[in-house]
């Protein structure tokens, strides 16, 4: 009889191969199909976890969703961060977390619908656990950020760490961190907590050992491509770029508001002003202006007809002394 552990590892390696193969096709078809695959794996992981599928070996529990599918998601984020950078990784992280949230919500809606219509529950759709799914979303976000940070920290030139050791330690570190966080958030206080913790830690170690050669060979093959380079990024580059994008969006919003205000001011000015252009014939004696028909008009009459200006009468100090010397005093 085949060992359940062997079956889990073979299943995991098969899914890993699918993930790496899909990622290798991004140069030919773009990354969209890779995002679709990762979203699908996230949905399967969520469904399998809610269904409670796990294997027990000598009192130790191995969660199928966590052992097979979630580790495949970590592997996918690993390679896309290494080769495609933080921006692409953020899209993938958003995809994984978005699907992780949507799948249990859809399951809850389906169960509610069936309850309202028939008074029963859908047997083929597992009932989602709010605690487990919340733990999954929170842990996923922490895991993926941790992966990026550790990869860059271990790749600092001063450490002179070999690529193989750097790859294995990053892979094992993020897998074990996931076990500690997810198992604690999801199962702490339950009867099988320590058994799940122990089993998952053991399975993640063997999974890391089994997956490492495949991952290392893939990284080596991809790094030899002329259009691919392994960059040495700052340790907090993924967090820094998240902050940079937030700042860019804020700056863009402010710039849009400034442009709207400037446009409104310009429209207001244009609505209030008529511009007179060209030469205006003006009498040097009486200061009348000759219009296009050859008639002479007072300057205020001409401006009233050819602009939006309005006149109010007053008297300058010179004219006041000339015409009303008694008032000029």
LUMGU-531926 format. One record per residue: x, y, z of N, C-alpha, C, O, CB in turn; chain; residue number from 1. Coordinates in steps of 0.1 Angstrom, whole numbers. Last residue first. Glycine has a CB too. Layout:
# LUMGU-531926
     n_x     n_y     n_z    ca_x    ca_y    ca_z     c_x     c_y     c_z     o_x     o_y     o_z    cb_x    cb_y    cb_z   chain   resi
       X       Y       Z       X       Y       Z       X       Y       Z       X       Y       Z       X       Y       Z       A    NUM
...
//
This chain:
# LUMGU-531926
     n_x     n_y     n_z    ca_x    ca_y    ca_z     c_x     c_y     c_z     o_x     o_y     o_z    cb_x    cb_y    cb_z   chain   resi
     -97    1227     -37     -91    1234     -25     -76    1233     -24     -71    1238     -15     -97    1228     -14       A    329
    -114    1216     -54    -101    1209     -53     -93    1215     -41     -85    1208     -35     -93    1212     -66       A    328
    -136    1232     -53    -137    1219     -46    -124    1212     -45    -122    1204     -35    -147    1210     -54       A    327
    -128    1254     -68    -132    1256     -54    -133    1243     -46    -131    1243     -34    -145    1263     -54       A    326
    -122    1243     -93    -111    1247     -84    -115    1249     -70    -107    1247     -61    -104    1259     -90       A    325
    -133    1225    -113    -139    1228    -100    -128    1232     -90    -126    1225     -81    -147    1216     -95       A    324
    -117    1222    -136    -131    1225    -137    -138    1229    -124    -147    1237    -124    -138    1214    -143       A    323
     -90    1218    -126     -93    1227    -138    -107    1231    -138    -110    1243    -141     -90    1219    -150       A    322
     -92    1201    -104     -86    1214    -102     -89    1224    -114     -91    1236    -112     -71    1214    -100       A    321
    -102    1179    -119    -110    1184    -107    -105    1199    -104    -113    1207    -102    -108    1176     -95       A    320
     -82    1173    -136     -95    1178    -141    -103    1184    -130    -110    1194    -132    -103    1167    -149       A    319
     -63    1163    -117     -60    1174    -126     -73    1181    -132     -74    1193    -131     -52    1169    -138       A    318
     -76    1141    -104     -72    1153     -97     -70    1165    -106     -73    1176    -102     -60    1150     -88       A    317
    -104    1128    -124     -90    1127    -119     -87    1140    -112     -94    1150    -114     -80    1125    -131       A    316
    -136    1117    -117    -128    1128    -122    -114    1127    -116    -112    1125    -104    -134    1142    -119       A    315
    -160    1093    -131    -153    1099    -120    -145    1111    -125    -147    1114    -137    -144    1089    -112       A    314
    -184    1068    -140    -177    1081    -142    -171    1086    -129    -177    1085    -118    -187    1091    -147       A    313
    -178    1036    -152    -184    1044    -142    -177    1057    -142    -164    1057    -144    -184    1038    -127       A    312
    -183    1011    -177    -177    1023    -172    -185    1030    -161    -198    1029    -161    -176    1033    -184       A    311
    -174     977    -184    -184     987    -181    -177     999    -174    -167     998    -167    -195     981    -171       A    310
    -163     954    -209    -160     964    -199    -172     973    -197    -179     976    -206    -147     972    -203       A    309
    -164     935    -228    -174     934    -217    -171     944    -206    -177     943    -195    -173     920    -212       A    308
    -161     951    -261    -156     944    -249    -167     943    -239    -178     948    -240    -143     950    -243       A    307
    -172     968    -280    -162     958    -284    -156     950    -273    -146     943    -275    -152     964    -292       A    306
    -189     987    -268    -194     979    -279    -185     967    -282    -190     957    -288    -196     987    -291       A    305
    -172     999    -249    -184     992    -245    -190     983    -255    -195     972    -252    -195    1002    -241       A    304
    -153    1010    -265    -149     999    -257    -161     991    -251    -161     979    -250    -141    1004    -245       A    303
    -168    1031    -277    -162    1020    -286    -158    1008    -277    -161     996    -281    -149    1025    -292       A    302
    -175    1046    -256    -186    1040    -264    -180    1028    -272    -186    1018    -273    -192    1050    -273       A    301
    -151    1055    -247    -159    1046    -238    -170    1039    -245    -174    1028    -242    -164    1054    -227       A    300
    -142    1070    -269    -135    1058    -265    -143    1049    -256    -142    1037    -257    -122    1062    -258       A    299
    -167    1080    -292    -160    1082    -280    -153    1069    -275    -158    1058    -278    -170    1088    -269       A    298
    -160    1074    -327    -168    1072    -315    -159    1076    -303    -147    1076    -303    -173    1058    -314       A    297
    -164    1079    -362    -156    1082    -350    -165    1082    -337    -176    1087    -337    -149    1097    -351       A    296
    -166    1055    -388    -172    1064    -379    -163    1067    -367    -156    1058    -362    -186    1060    -375       A    295
    -157    1035    -404    -152    1048    -406    -158    1059    -397    -155    1071    -399    -154    1052    -420       A    294
    -162    1009    -398    -171    1016    -408    -167    1030    -411    -173    1037    -419    -186    1016    -404       A    293
    -146    1003    -377    -143     996    -390    -151    1003    -402    -148    1002    -413    -146     981    -390       A    292
    -140    1035    -360    -144    1020    -361    -142    1015    -375    -137    1023    -384    -158    1018    -357       A    291
    -118    1056    -344    -125    1053    -357    -127    1038    -358    -118    1030    -357    -116    1058    -369       A    290
    -122    1073    -313    -116    1061    -321    -125    1059    -333    -137    1060    -333    -116    1048    -312       A    289
    -112    1104    -299    -122    1095    -304    -115    1084    -312    -104    1086    -317    -132    1103    -313       A    288
     -94    1124    -289     -93    1110    -285    -104    1101    -289    -106    1090    -282     -91    1110    -270       A    287
     -93    1149    -299    -104    1146    -290    -104    1132    -285    -112    1128    -276    -117    1148    -297       A    286
     -65    1147    -310     -71    1159    -303     -82    1155    -293     -80    1157    -281     -77    1168    -313       A    285
     -58    1124    -322     -48    1130    -313     -54    1142    -305     -48    1146    -295     -35    1134    -320       A    284
     -80    1097    -325     -78    1111    -328     -68    1117    -317     -70    1115    -305     -91    1119    -328       A    283
     -69    1065    -334     -74    1074    -323     -70    1088    -327     -59    1091    -331     -69    1069    -309       A    282
     -72    1033    -347     -70    1047    -350     -77    1056    -340     -89    1055    -337     -76    1050    -365       A    281
     -57    1005    -334     -69    1013    -332     -66    1028    -336     -59    1034    -329     -75    1012    -317       A    280
     -44     975    -346     -42     989    -344     -56     996    -343     -65     993    -351     -34     995    -355       A    279
     -49     943    -327     -47     952    -339     -45     966    -335     -45     970    -324     -58     950    -349       A    278
     -76     934    -304     -63     932    -311     -62     941    -323     -72     946    -328     -62     917    -316       A    277
     -91     930    -273     -90     938    -285     -76     937    -291     -66     938    -285     -93     953    -282       A    276
    -108     903    -258     -95     909    -261     -96     917    -274    -101     912    -284     -84     899    -262       A    275
    -129     900    -231    -129     900    -246    -116     908    -249    -114     919    -244    -141     907    -252       A    274
    -135     881    -202    -126     890    -210    -129     888    -225    -130     877    -230    -111     887    -206       A    273
    -149     862    -189    -150     876    -184    -143     886    -193    -144     898    -191    -145     877    -170       A    272
    -144     837    -199    -158     842    -199    -159     857    -196    -169     863    -199    -166     833    -190       A    271
    -117     835    -192    -121     837    -207    -135     841    -208    -139     848    -218    -119     823    -214       A    270
    -119     832    -165    -112     844    -170    -116     846    -185    -118     858    -189     -97     843    -169       A    269
    -132     808    -163    -138     820    -157    -132     832    -163    -139     842    -166    -136     820    -142       A    268
    -113     791    -175    -126     793    -181    -133     805    -176    -140     812    -183    -135     780    -178       A    267
     -92     794    -156     -91     798    -170    -104     800    -177    -106     810    -184     -82     788    -178       A    266
    -104     783    -134    -100     797    -133     -98     802    -147    -102     814    -150     -87     798    -125       A    265
    -107     756    -143    -119     764    -139    -116     779    -139    -124     787    -143    -124     760    -125       A    264
     -80     749    -146     -89     749    -158    -102     758    -155    -107     765    -163     -93     735    -162       A    263
     -71     751    -120     -65     760    -130     -74     761    -143     -76     772    -148     -51     755    -135       A    262
     -86     731    -109     -88     744    -104     -82     754    -114     -88     765    -116     -80     746     -90       A    261
     -77     708    -123     -91     712    -124     -93     726    -119    -101     734    -125    -100     702    -115       A    260
     -50     709    -116     -54     711    -130     -69     715    -131     -72     723    -139     -51     699    -138       A    259
     -53     703     -88     -47     715     -92     -51     719    -107     -54     730    -110     -32     715     -91       A    258
     -64     677     -90     -72     688     -84     -66     701     -88     -74     710     -91     -72     686     -69       A    257
     -43     664    -102     -56     664    -109     -64     676    -104     -70     683    -111     -63     651    -108       A    256
     -24     666     -82     -21     672     -95     -34     674    -103     -36     684    -109     -11     664    -103       A    255
     -36     650     -62     -34     665     -60     -31     672     -73     -36     683     -75     -22     667     -50       A    254
     -35     625     -75     -48     631     -71     -46     646     -69     -55     654     -73     -53     624     -58       A    253
      -7     622     -77     -15     623     -89     -29     629     -86     -34     637     -94     -17     609     -95       A    252
      -1     620     -50       5     631     -58      -4     633     -70      -7     644     -74      19     629     -61       A    251
     -14     596     -44     -18     608     -37     -13     620     -45     -21     630     -46     -11     608     -23       A    250
       0     578     -61     -15     580     -62     -20     593     -56     -28     600     -61     -22     568     -57       A    249
      25     581     -50      23     585     -64       8     587     -66       4     597     -73      28     574     -73       A    248
      21     570     -24      25     584     -25      23     589     -40      18     600     -41      40     586     -22       A    247
      15     544     -31       5     552     -24       8     567     -25      -1     575     -27       5     548      -9       A    246
      39     537     -43      27     537     -51      16     545     -45       9     553     -51      22     523     -54       A    245
      56     538     -21      58     547     -33      46     548     -41      42     559     -46      70     542     -41       A    244
      46     518      -5      45     531       0      47     541     -12      40     551     -12      56     534      10       A    243
      53     496     -22      39     498     -18      37     513     -13      27     519     -17      35     488      -8       A    242
      80     500     -23      73     502     -35      58     504     -32      51     511     -39      75     492     -45       A    241
      86     492       4      89     506      -1      81     509     -14      76     520     -15     104     507      -4       A    240
      79     465       4      72     475      12      74     489       8      65     497       8      76     473      27       A    239
      98     456     -14      84     454     -17      75     463      -9      65     468     -13      80     439     -14       A    238
     123     464      -3     118     469     -16     103     467     -18      97     476     -23     126     463     -27       A    237
     138     459      20     124     463      21     118     468       8     109     477       9     122     473      32       A    236
     163     454       8     156     444      16     142     447      18     133     437      17     163     443      30       A    235
     168     463     -26     168     466     -12     159     456      -4     150     451      -9     163     481      -9       A    234
     179     437     -49     170     448     -45     172     452     -31     177     443     -23     155     445     -48       A    233
     196     426     -74     198     428     -59     190     440     -55     195     451     -56     214     429     -56       A    232
     181     406     -99     184     419     -93     187     418     -78     181     409     -72     173     429     -96       A    231
     188     386    -125     185     385    -110     190     398    -104     202     400    -103     192     372    -104       A    230
     173     389    -156     184     392    -147     179     391    -133     168     394    -130     189     407    -150       A    229
     164     380    -189     162     378    -175     174     382    -167     185     377    -170     157     364    -172       A    228
     170     378    -216     160     389    -212     157     388    -197     147     394    -193     148     388    -220       A    227
     187     357    -219     192     370    -221     183     381    -216     188     392    -212     195     372    -236       A    226
     187     331    -194     180     338    -205     186     352    -206     189     359    -196     165     339    -203       A    225
     197     322    -170     206     321    -182     199     328    -194     206     331    -204     209     307    -186       A    224
     176     322    -152     187     332    -151     196     333    -163     204     342    -165     195     330    -138       A    223
     162     299    -159     156     312    -162     167     323    -161     167     332    -170     145     316    -152       A    222
     179     279    -149     176     279    -163     170     293    -167     174     298    -178     165     269    -166       A    221
     180     285    -121     192     285    -129     189     286    -144     196     294    -152     200     272    -127       A    220
     153     282    -115     160     295    -113     173     296    -121     175     306    -128     163     298     -98       A    219
     151     254    -120     143     264    -127     149     278    -126     150     285    -136     128     265    -122       A    218
     168     243    -101     171     241    -116     163     252    -124     168     257    -134     166     227    -120       A    217
     154     252     -78     168     256     -81     172     255     -95     177     264    -101     178     248     -72       A    216
     130     238     -80     130     252     -79     144     258     -83     145     267     -91     126     257     -65       A    215
     139     211     -79     131     216     -90     131     231     -91     133     237    -102     116     211     -89       A    214
     152     210     -54     160     207     -67     152     213     -79     158     219     -88     162     193     -69       A    213
     130     217     -36     142     225     -38     150     223     -51     153     232     -58     152     223     -26       A    212
     111     199     -31     108     209     -41     121     217     -45     122     223     -56      98     219     -36       A    211
     121     182     -11     117     176     -24     115     187     -35     119     185     -47     104     169     -23       A    210
     125     201       9     136     192       4     133     187      -9     142     187     -18     140     181      14       A    209
      99     210      13     110     219       9     122     212       3     128     216      -7     114     228      21       A    208
      86     187      21      82     193       8      93     203       3      96     203      -9      69     201      11       A    207
      99     182      45     101     173      34      97     178      21     103     176      10      93     160      37       A    206
      89     205      58     104     203      57     106     193      45     115     196      37     110     197      70       A    205
      62     202      57      68     213      50      83     212      49      88     216      38      65     226      58       A    204
      58     180      74      55     179      59      61     190      52      66     188      40      40     178      57       A    203
      66     191      99      73     179      93      71     179      78      81     177      70      69     166      99       A    202
      47     211     102      61     214     102      69     203      95      78     206      87      66     216     116       A    201
      23     195     101      26     204      91      40     209      90      46     210      79      17     216      92       A    200
      26     179     125      25     173     112      28     182     100      35     179      91      11     167     110       A    199
      27     200     145      38     191     143      38     184     129      48     184     122      37     180     154       A    198
       1     212     141      14     220     140      26     211     137      34     213     128      16     227     154       A    197
     -16     191     145     -16     197     132      -3     205     130       3     205     119     -28     207     130       A    196
     -10     185     171      -8     175     161      -7     181     147       1     177     139     -20     164     162       A    195
     -17     208     184      -3     205     184      -1     194     173      10     193     168       1     200     198       A    194
     -46     209     178     -37     220     174     -22     215     173     -16     217     163     -38     231     185       A    193
     -68     193     182     -58     188     173     -47     198     170     -39     196     160     -64     183     161       A    192
     -85     207     199     -79     195     204     -67     190     195     -58     185     200     -90     184     204       A    191
     -78     243     200     -85     231     196     -78     219     200     -66     219     203     -88     231     181       A    190
     -60     263     206     -71     261     215     -80     249     212     -88     245     220     -80     273     216       A    189
     -54     272     172     -50     273     186     -62     272     196     -72     278     194     -43     287     189       A    188
     -61     272     146     -65     260     154     -60     261     168     -62     252     176     -58     248     148       A    187
     -56     296     132     -67     289     128     -71     278     138     -83     275     140     -65     282     115       A    186
     -33     308     143     -45     316     141     -57     308     139     -68     311     144     -43     325     129       A    185
     -16     286     143     -19     293     156     -32     301     154     -41     300     163      -7     302     160       A    184
     -14     279     116     -19     269     126     -23     276     139     -33     272     145      -8     258     128       A    183
      -4     303     106     -17     298     102     -23     289     112     -34     290     116     -16     292      88       A    182
      22     306     119      11     317     119      -3     311     117     -12     313     124      14     327     109       A    181
      36     282     115      34     288     128      23     298     129      15     298     139      48     295     132       A    180
      34     279      87      28     269      96      26     275     110      15     273     116      38     257      97       A    179
      47     301      78      33     300      74      27     289      84      15     292      89      31     295      60       A    178
      73     296      86      66     308      92      51     306      89      43     309      98      71     321      85       A    177
      78     274      70      77     272      84      70     284      91      62     282     100      91     270      90       A    176
      79     287      45      70     276      47      68     273      62      57     271      67      75     263      40       A    175
      99     306      47      85     310      45      75     299      48      64     302      53      83     316      31       A    174
     121     288      52     117     298      61     103     303      60      96     304      70     127     310      60       A    173
     123     273      28     120     266      41     115     276      51     106     274      59     132     259      46       A    172
     129     294      10     117     285       8     113     278      21     101     279      25     120     274      -3       A    171
     152     305      20     141     313      18     128     305      17     118     308      23     142     322       6       A    170
     169     282      20     166     288      33     154     297      31     145     298      41     178     297      38       A    169
     170     276      -8     165     267       1     161     273      15     150     270      20     175     256       4       A    168
     182     300     -19     169     295     -23     163     286     -13     151     287     -10     170     288     -37       A    167
     207     301      -6     197     312      -5     183     308      -8     173     311      -2     202     324     -13       A    166
     218     278     -15     215     279      -1     205     290       1     196     289      10     228     281       7       A    165
     220     285     -43     213     273     -38     209     274     -24     197     271     -20     221     260     -41       A    164
     236     307     -43     222     308     -48     214     296     -43     203     298     -39     222     309     -63       A    163
     256     314     -15     254     307     -27     239     307     -31     231     307     -22     259     292     -26       A    162
     264     345      -1     257     333       0     254     327     -13     250     334     -23     243     334       8       A    161
     277     369       7     283     360      -3     277     346      -2     284     336      -3     298     359      -1       A    160
     271     390      24     269     376      29     276     366      20     281     355      24     255     373      30       A    159
     274     413       9     283     411      20     282     397      25     292     392      31     280     420      31       A    158
     252     414      -9     266     410     -14     275     407      -2     284     399      -4     272     422     -22       A    157
     222     398       1     231     410       2     245     406      -1     250     395       3     231     415      17       A    156
     204     377       1     211     380     -12     221     392     -11     226     396     -21     202     382     -23       A    155
     190     377      24     200     366      22     209     369       9     219     362       8     194     353      21       A    154
     173     399      19     183     399      30     194     389      28     206     392      31     176     397      43       A    153
     158     390      -3     167     401      -5     177     402       7     189     405       4     159     414      -5       A    152
     144     369      10     152     366      -3     162     378      -5     173     375      -9     142     366     -15       A    151
     131     382      31     142     372      34     150     370      21     163     369      22     136     359      38       A    150
     113     398      17     123     404      26     134     394      28     146     399      27     116     408      39       A    149
      97     379       3     104     390      -4     115     395       4     126     398      -1      95     401      -9       A    148
      86     365      25      94     358      15     102     368       7     114     366       5      84     351       5       A    147
      71     385      38      83     379      45      92     372      35     104     373      35      78     368      55       A    146
      50     388      20      59     400      23      72     394      29      83     399      26      53     410      32       A    145
      39     363      22      44     368       9      53     380      11      63     381       3      32     371       0       A    144
      31     361      49      40     351      43      47     357      30      59     356      29      33     338      39       A    143
      12     381      52      25     382      60      35     373      53      47     377      52      23     377      74       A    142
      -8     372      35      -2     385      33      12     386      40      21     391      34     -11     396      38       A    141
     -14     347      47      -9     348      33      -2     361      31       9     362      25     -21     347      23       A    140
     -24     354      72     -11     347      71      -5     348      57       7     349      55     -13     332      75       A    139
     -48     366      64     -38     373      72     -25     367      70     -15     374      68     -42     375      86       A    138
     -61     344      51     -59     357      44     -48     365      51     -39     370      44     -72     365      44       A    137
     -62     324      71     -55     322      58     -52     335      51     -41     336      46     -64     313      49       A    136
     -77     335      91     -63     332      94     -55     330      81     -44     334      80     -62     319     102       A    135
    -101     337      77     -95     349      82     -80     347      84     -72     355      80    -102     355      94       A    134
    -106     309      74    -104     317      63     -98     331      66     -90     336      58    -117     320      55       A    133
    -108     301     101     -98     295      92     -95     304      80     -84     306      77    -102     281      88       A    132
    -130     316     110    -117     317     117    -106     312     108     -96     319     106    -117     309     130       A    131
    -151     309      93    -147     323      94    -133     324     100    -125     332      95    -157     331     102       A    130
    -152     282      73    -150     286      86    -144     300      86    -134     303      80    -140     276      93       A    129
    -178     271      50    -166     279      53    -165     282      68    -175     285      74    -165     291      45       A    128
    -189     240      42    -193     252      50    -180     259      54    -171     253      61    -201     248      62       A    127
    -185     227       9    -181     227      23    -185     241      30    -184     251      24    -166     225      25       A    126
    -208     215     -12    -201     227      -9    -198     228       5    -207     229      14    -209     240     -14       A    125
    -224     192     -13    -212     192     -21    -203     205     -19    -192     205     -24    -215     191     -35       A    124
    -247     197       2    -237     187       7    -224     188       0    -213     185       6    -243     173       5       A    123
    -262     225      12    -256     219       1    -245     210       5    -236     214      11    -251     230      -9       A    122
    -290     221      35    -277     226      32    -271     219      20    -275     207      17    -267     225      44       A    121
    -325     231      37    -313     222      39    -300     229      37    -299     241      36    -315     210      31       A    120
    -346     247      29    -344     245      43    -333     235      46    -332     232      58    -357     239      48       A    119
    -348     255       3    -352     242       6    -351     238      21    -356     228      25    -344     232      -2       A    118
    -344     284       2    -352     277      -8    -357     264      -3    -369     260      -6    -344     276     -21       A    117
    -327     290      24    -340     298      22    -349     291      12    -361     292      14    -336     312      16       A    116
    -307     272      21    -314     272      33    -328     279      31    -338     274      36    -307     278      44       A    115
    -296     280      -4    -302     267      -3    -311     265      10    -321     259      10    -291     256      -3       A    114
    -287     305       3    -297     304      -7    -304     290      -6    -316     290      -7    -290     305     -21       A    113
    -267     299      22    -279     307      26    -290     305      16    -302     304      20    -274     321      27       A    112
    -250     285       6    -256     278      17    -268     285      22    -279     279      25    -246     276      28       A    111
    -242     305     -12    -249     293     -17    -256     286      -6    -267     281      -8    -238     284     -24       A    110
    -230     323       6    -242     327      -1    -249     315      -6    -262     315      -6    -238     337     -13       A    109
    -208     307      14    -218     312      24    -231     316      17    -241     313      22    -212     323      32       A    108
    -194     305     -10    -199     293      -4    -210     297       7    -220     290       7    -188     286       3       A    107
    -187     332     -14    -196     326     -24    -202     313     -17    -214     311     -19    -189     322     -37       A    106
    -170     335       8    -182     343       7    -192     337      -3    -204     337       0    -178     358       2       A    105
    -149     317       2    -158     314      13    -171     323      13    -181     318      17    -150     316      26       A    104
    -140     331     -23    -145     317     -23    -153     314     -11    -164     309     -13    -133     307     -23       A    103
    -131     357     -17    -143     355     -24    -149     341     -23    -161     339     -22    -141     358     -39       A    102
    -107     355      -3    -118     362       4    -131     358      -3    -142     356       3    -117     377       4       A    101
     -90     343     -21     -92     337      -7    -104     343       0    -110     336       8     -79     340       1       A    100
     -91     361     -42     -98     348     -43    -100     342     -29    -111     335     -27     -90     339     -52       A     99
     -76     382     -29     -89     384     -34     -97     371     -36    -109     371     -31     -89     391     -47       A     98
     -51     369     -25     -59     373     -13     -74     376     -17     -83     372     -10     -53     386      -7       A     97
     -43     364     -51     -44     353     -42     -53     357     -30     -62     349     -26     -30     349     -36       A     96
     -43     390     -63     -51     379     -68     -54     368     -58     -65     364     -56     -44     374     -81       A     95
     -25     403     -47     -38     408     -47     -48     397     -52     -59     396     -47     -40     421     -55       A     94
      -2     389     -54      -6     389     -40     -21     393     -39     -29     387     -32       2     398     -31       A     93
       0     396     -81      -3     382     -77      -8     381     -63     -17     374     -60      10     374     -79       A     92
       5     423     -78      -7     419     -85     -10     405     -82     -22     402     -80      -4     420    -101       A     91
      29     422     -64      18     428     -58       5     424     -65      -5     422     -58      19     443     -57       A     90
      46     411     -84      43     403     -72      31     409     -65      23     401     -60      55     403     -63       A     89
      49     432    -101      42     421    -106      37     412     -94      27     406     -94      50     412    -116       A     88
      64     449     -84      51     453     -89      43     442     -94      31     441     -91      54     463    -101       A     87
      88     435     -76      77     437     -67      64     441     -73      54     437     -68      82     448     -58       A     86
      99     410    -102      99     422     -93      87     424     -85      77     417     -86     102     434    -102       A     85
     104     388    -118      95     399    -123      94     411    -114      88     421    -118      82     393    -126       A     84
     120     369    -105     123     373    -119     115     385    -124     119     391    -134     120     361    -127       A     83
     112     368     -77     127     368     -81     129     373     -95     138     380     -97     132     353     -80       A     82
      84     369     -79      92     380     -72     106     380     -77     111     391     -80      91     379     -57       A     81
      79     345     -92      75     358     -98      81     370     -92      84     380     -99      60     359     -98       A     80
      89     326     -74      95     328     -87      91     341     -94      99     347    -101      92     316     -96       A     79
      72     331     -51      87     330     -50      93     334     -64     101     343     -65      92     317     -45       A     78
      47     327     -60      50     340     -56      66     341     -55      71     352     -59      44     344     -42       A     77
      49     299     -64      46     308     -75      49     322     -72      55     329     -80      31     307     -78       A     76
      54     289     -38      64     287     -49      62     297     -61      71     303     -66      64     273     -54       A     75
      30     296     -26      43     302     -21      53     301     -32      61     310     -34      47     296      -8       A     74
      13     279     -40      11     293     -41      24     301     -37      28     310     -43      -1     298     -33       A     73
      23     254     -32      24     258     -46      22     273     -48      29     279     -57      14     250     -54       A     72
      15     255      -5      29     256      -8      32     259     -23      42     265     -26      36     242      -4       A     71
     -13     253      -9      -7     265      -4       8     266      -7      13     277     -10     -10     267      10       A     70
     -15     226     -20     -18     238     -28     -13     251     -23      -8     259     -30     -33     239     -28       A     69
      -2     207      -1      -1     207     -15      -3     220     -22       6     225     -29     -11     197     -21       A     68
      -6     215      26       6     208      22       8     209       7      19     211       2       5     194      26       A     67
     -31     228      28     -19     235      31      -6     229      26       2     235      21     -18     236      47       A     66
     -48     208      19     -48     221      13     -36     229      15     -30     235       7     -60     229      18       A     65
     -42     186      36     -40     185      22     -39     199      15     -30     202       7     -51     177      15       A     64
     -25     185      66     -36     192      59     -33     192      44     -23     197      40     -38     206      65       A     63
     -18     158      85     -12     165      73     -24     171      66     -32     164      60      -3     156      64       A     62
     -13     149     119     -22     153     108     -14     161      97      -6     170     100     -33     161     114       A     61
      -3     120     136       2     133     131      -7     136     119      -9     128     110      17     133     127       A     60
      -9      95     144     -13     105     152      -9     119     148     -12     129     155      -8     103     166       A     59
       2      80     122       7      78     136       3      90     145      12      95     153      22      77     135       A     58
     -12     102     101      -2      92     101       4      91     115      11     101     119       9      94      90       A     57
     -40     114      84     -34     111      97     -24     100      96     -27      89      90     -45     108     107       A     56
     -47     141      62     -42     127      63     -36     125      77     -28     134      81     -32     123      52       A     55
     -76     160      53     -62     159      59     -60     144      61     -69     135      61     -61     166      72       A     54
    -100     182      45     -93     171      40     -79     171      46     -71     180      44     -92     171      24       A     53
    -120     201      51    -113     194      62    -105     182      57    -103     172      65    -123     190      72       A     52
    -132     218      35    -137     205      35    -131     196      45    -135     185      48    -136     198      21       A     51
    -116     241      37    -129     241      43    -135     227      44    -143     224      53    -138     250      36       A     50
     -94     231      22     -93     234      36    -106     234      43    -107     228      54     -85     247      38       A     49
    -106     229      -4    -101     216       3     -99     219      18    -102     210      26     -87     212      -4       A     48
    -112     256      -8    -123     246      -8    -118     233      -1    -126     228       8    -127     242     -23       A     47
     -87     268      -8     -97     272       1    -108     262       3    -113     259      14    -103     285      -3       A     46
     -75     254     -29     -69     254     -16     -80     257      -5     -81     250       5     -57     263     -14       A     45
     -91     263     -51     -90     248     -47     -85     247     -33     -91     239     -25     -81     240     -57       A     44
     -84     290     -50     -98     286     -48     -99     271     -44    -106     267     -35    -107     288     -61       A     43
     -57     289     -56     -62     295     -43     -76     291     -40     -79     287     -29     -61     310     -44       A     42
     -57     278     -81     -51     270     -70     -56     276     -57     -58     268     -47     -36     271     -71       A     41
     -69     300     -95     -76     287     -94     -70     278     -83     -78     272     -76     -74     280    -107       A     40
     -49     319     -92     -62     322     -86     -70     309     -85     -77     307     -75     -70     332     -95       A     39
     -29     307    -106     -27     309     -92     -40     312     -85     -43     308     -74     -17     321     -89       A     38
     -40     307    -132     -37     295    -125     -36     296    -110     -41     288    -103     -24     289    -131       A     37
     -42     335    -136     -54     327    -136     -51     314    -129     -60     309    -121     -59     325    -150       A     36
     -15     343    -135     -24     348    -125     -37     339    -124     -42     337    -113     -28     363    -128       A     35
      -8     329    -159      -2     326    -146     -10     330    -135     -12     323    -125      13     331    -145       A     34
     -22     343    -178     -25     329    -176     -19     324    -163     -25     315    -156     -20     320    -188       A     33
      -9     368    -177     -23     367    -173     -26     352    -170     -33     349    -160     -32     372    -184       A     32
      18     374    -184      15     368    -171       1     365    -168      -2     359    -157      21     377    -161       A     31
      26     364    -219      23     373    -208      19     366    -195      19     354    -195      11     382    -212       A     30
      33     344    -237      19     347    -236      16     358    -226       4     362    -225      12     335    -233       A     29
      62     344    -236      55     341    -248      40     346    -248      35     352    -258      55     327    -251       A     28
      69     349    -210      76     357    -221      69     355    -234      69     364    -243      91     352    -222       A     27
      55     330    -195      51     344    -195      57     353    -206      51     363    -210      55     350    -181       A     26
      61     304    -193      55     308    -206      51     323    -206      46     328    -216      42     300    -208       A     25
      71     300    -168      81     300    -179      75     305    -192      82     309    -201      87     286    -180       A     24
      47     297    -153      55     309    -152      65     311    -163      68     322    -168      62     309    -138       A     23
      39     272    -161      30     283    -164      38     296    -163      37     305    -172      18     284    -155       A     22
      60     257    -149      58     257    -164      49     269    -168      53     275    -178      51     244    -168       A     21
      55     262    -122      68     267    -128      67     267    -144      72     276    -150      80     258    -124       A     20
      30     250    -119      32     264    -116      44     269    -123      44     280    -129      33     266    -101       A     19
      35     223    -126      25     231    -134      27     246    -131      26     254    -141      11     227    -129       A     18
      53     216    -106      57     216    -120      48     224    -129      52     232    -137      58     202    -125       A     17
      36     218     -84      48     227     -85      52     228    -100      55     239    -105      59     222     -76       A     16
      19     197     -89      13     210     -89      25     221     -90      23     231     -97       5     213     -76       A     15
      37     176     -86      30     178     -98      24     192    -100      25     198    -110      19     167     -99       A     14
      45     180     -59      55     182     -70      48     183     -84      53     191     -92      65     170     -70       A     13
      21     173     -46      27     187     -45      37     189     -56      36     200     -62      34     188     -31       A     12
      18     146     -53       8     156     -57      14     170     -57      11     178     -66      -4     155     -48       A     11
      41     136     -40      40     135     -55      29     145     -60      32     151     -70      36     120     -59       A     10
      34     142     -14      46     148     -20      45     148     -35      49     157     -42      59     141     -15       A      9
      11     126     -10      11     141      -8      22     148     -15      21     158     -22      11     145       7       A      8
      22     101     -14      11     106     -23      11     121     -22      10     128     -32      -2     100     -19       A      7
      40      99       7      45      98      -6      35     104     -16      38     111     -25      49      84     -10       A      6
      21      99      28      31     110      27      37     111      13      38     121       8      42     108      37       A      5
       7      75      25       0      88      23      10     100      21       7     109      14     -10      91      34       A      4
      23      49       7      23      58      19      16      70      16      18      76       5      37      61      24       A      3
       5      22      -8      13      34     -10      12      43       3       1      45       8       9      42     -22       A      2
       8     -12       0       0       0       0       9      12       0      18      13       8     -10       0      12       A      1
//
